[in-house]
Amino acid sequence: MSDFIRLAFFPWIIILPIVIVLFLVAPILIAYVVYKDAVKRGVLSPFVWALVAAFVPFYIGLLLYVIIGVTQVDKGSQL
């Protein structure tokens, strides 16, 4: 019986870390990178773009930032 239980749970040992990285760690890292980039570029609302990039599913938020967010530069902050 213990061999059956061990074999039944084996795929979860591999799948669970991948799921954790894809759905928990990656959005946090994406939000951090988007926020830092938005602040550096002078985008109007970097915190909102970080939230959009982190919480819109399937990395669509990151694509939206790359396509739309980088064009929303605050003209007053540039020298």
N, C-alpha and C positions, 0 to 999 in steps of 0.2 A: 504493500500500500504506500509506503513512503517513496518508492521509486515513481509511482504514478503521480503523487502530489508534486514531487520535485520536477518531473517532466511537464506537468500541467502549468506550473508557474514559471517555468524557464523563459518563455517569450516575454513575460512582463518584466523580467530583469533587464532585458534589452530595450523594450519599448518604452517603459516608464521614464528613464532618463531623457530619451529623445523627446517625448511629449513635454516633459518639464522644461527643457531648453527651448522648444519651439513656442510654447504658450506662456511661459512665465519669464524666463531670463531674456530672451530675444526682444520682446516688447520694451522691457526696461532699458536695455542697452540702446535700442533704436530711439526711444524717447530722449535719453541722455545725449546721444549724438545729434539728433535733430535740434534739441534746445541749444546746445553749444554752437552749432552751425548757424542757427537763426540769430543768436545774439551776435556772433561774429559778423554776419552779413547785414545786421540792422533790420531784420524783418520786424514788422509791426507788433506782432503778438507771439513771441517765441514760446511762451508757456502753453498757449492754446495749440500751437502746431505740434508741440511735444506730446500733448494729450491725444490729439488726433492721430499722430503717427503711432502711438502706443496702443490705442484702444479700438481703432477701426480694424476690423478683422482682415486676416489674410494679407497683411502688409500693404493694403490699399492706401492706408493713411500715409505711409512712407512715400508711396508713389505720388499721392496728392501734394505732399510737401515739395517733392522734387520738381513737379510740373508747375504748381501754382504758387507755393510758398516762397520760393526763391525770387519770384518776380515782384513780391510785395515788400519792397525795400522802403524804409522810412527815408524820404528824401531829405528831411531836416537833419538827420544824423550824419550824413556824409559831409566831409569837408571839401 
